[in-house]
């Protein structure tokens, strides 16, 4: 390794093979096309290439590969039109390539295991700071979501949030790179590999034991998630797109729209009554399933209250409230109706999607809505709210049995968006029920185990029935917060400073 951290490959062709492999794995590492193992291999081969070429070539071509991958991976998923899409993906490409540049500049000055910690600490620190202070899309693009099927590994999020999973994935890349470049120094290779393998096995087996300690045969309660008729909601959107929302008229702006909205709501009431009669203790509509105005909202709520009292059920109504002459012109909220309460509780979506919703709705509640009795508490949020771990984290401190998350997606973000939500359940030690219009409805337990899932397809809507376990896990993350991410940020500063004050080292 020379003074700039370049490691010469045995043959120059190897570095180009590294780049080719990196491009291939980056294309399926995240976003629309995900192969979970590619999330581990893509950064590994990208780092091998970056370190095997002179700085301008390694960093320049490495970044271009990252930029091309982001532009490819997130097509149709980032709600930004035209050139704005490429600007957004370029920003993300820069953010997620900076850790490789930091590793390239600092790691070669550090000995042994410390040299492998630069990349993972840089990745965690930069992603954390970016998502917390700059990104309007929350935790989108986090690599940890590609690993939600690895349940033993996913349990780490109950302590560290998704940052711990990122750390292990990028540490793996750094260890592989170190091993490749120091393969003629068996003692150094053995030390580095042993440390990583030891930590990984501890995390994996601790997660496996956490899962094994919870029996599957625990008491449950019945929950139904309801999505509206796709045919009718499509008709309603088409009708509303033909005339400005501010046009005069009754109901949902216009007689035809009134008729369609009334049919949607009647269908939801019929499904709700059927599920209440079948014994569902809790019924949750998907995001803005009910179509109302200020004038028609009260009537629909009273009708649902009648069902709740008749069958002793709790019903969470996802409502889209159009305000033809109002500012903003739309309310996206959940209305909670219980058998005991005379006054429904209202929760307004806290995190409307930038660009897609912010022109229509205002930012809503400042924290999740906690409902229910002391022995059966639930938290209500809406769709995109789940993409912000810090917003959801107070749920873990409230002894909540389940997160109820009315949602609505579009085909390009299905099933990734639903699977992202699984991490929130594990982080906060509670179950999750996420009925989703035009996407994947999911129900998972506090360990991230999926016990119900259903694609929203067909013209007449769907009902997902599941039995939610009556147990929760203690979630250290809800109390520790982002401690691990802050420690990585501090650790990165220490590594960079110590590297700058140390003489250049060769891999050893």
Steps between C-alpha positions, in 0.01 A plus 500: 500500500641840409472819699164587346340174603511339159544124504628362174312193383701198393387574146341827383207309353389403852408857591271520197343171599436654843327795335291276277389292797422817697279635220313171466436467874417868548223460241319248725618608846219741586193675363270330250712188448640346817710190548587502872852359451573780251469747786814343647693445178436832321691718750768230530587501130462876476753545780737249341494702179537838672807376686656325203530801271667843528277757679359678196413177323381306805291777653381642169382178340380366833275801545368474145410136567319605817319782320388271218377244754293754694345634179409144405392371842248768592306542174136564579569488874619854564199731440695769317429591135745530211835654578414521870515121520860498375594783735360309796675176402823694448479635855445151636786364291735762647384433856554126470831528317667737746567211745708326231701818441560537875609139525732546203664801664526378859493120531848433361651707782350277769615157615311171516133498598486878538557542128182302431285721723529815290248396234222375732527793743505746210197336339297500822600855597438660160174318437376584851583869472358521148173329589459691825578851378468511121295227332126561453448127439606371842680167496440420132807343331623342824675176413374323812151467352635251248565261790159486673469128420813429706312497829794424734691793348190722507478466880804727521270790410333462841827636646656720232226575250585423140847653552630179655408295193667755271811486714535124467438508125758770429746354750477178301599692186797658676615168648480329159702779343759481777515123468552520124779752523677333794447139391876439503510600867308214657537619861347840426225341291413258777477774765273722294276219378472349849385825658232558237383139499482499880286813512275382219440161663421662835243727333350216299471251786372764742230583247417134448470446876276806531265346246507156664403639841160612373247221440267524203195370689418821691153656544388710205228741397339519158574796275366579154669735253271636229587665169241671278381403156778569252247543222305767686803687634642511147169640375508762775854612418417522131191703577689739725779552247255635244401804707707712741447416863392858572197477267161558659282206586382276778657188649830418337461778246231404255201269492682218319777510757249497781350184357837324464612606849174378652544163332858472632385579854202265480731219393736574790210501746377165368846343534546654846167369625578155362837484675357633826228236486768235436668591829777745411597698809681762293428616145739727309431669168784581263624855447229744376272203426187697588427790263319789670471876533453695821123473450490123440772398750277529806235272351754229412656517847156462665429194286830342604431587865178302474694194378760540777235511772295215355794259480727642774785568256760770448516639146779713349364683197750621241333810355575737215311820570467736203454869572398656166556859614751439778871545545632239502250325277537151649524335842668163534405356835394201707188519715484255790154387610454272801197338659545689826595848381244754380764727347721356224874565509670662199856446378635706208783361289823639641731445203330575166714403201699796376386597153222243482288613793645817647317717245170354623540438874668658798737324739286334764552364850833532679496143637314171448149481644472258793158339542338218696495390863802452731500125435455531121666811362556577133676771303357655183719641223454532123717348226803730437520570876652151534801606293622725784639285784540797738135591458386144576746440788275638782263210428754264659471690828119482516444127564322474165383162369483598134570778253194563282609660175241571229703521179481551124778420254549479128631196307859623462561517877334165567606289689806695623302767682300244694813308592668817627227525762598163649805661657276744694326207668829345615648835606199574721421152628142491371295345224413688182175497299533686170198476265613649172304619198667421168791326670591224745304474825704350783467389861814409696576417861757678724777273363428591139330170419233548233173334599279655232564660162283579202542686173230754433375386161166448335230760439302473822752553781632249749473393861810370681406309814773424752541402863736736681693351793440649843863550588769758452878502538712739701663729239833648620510716186199702611698605808852510356387685191775576251783436744665249268489741204647780711775266624581413138519872421741554789693186408543621143647830621741314726608265220551782248698715746715210615559403135613850410746514786642154425756426231376329183481126540483214260238232543604262767 
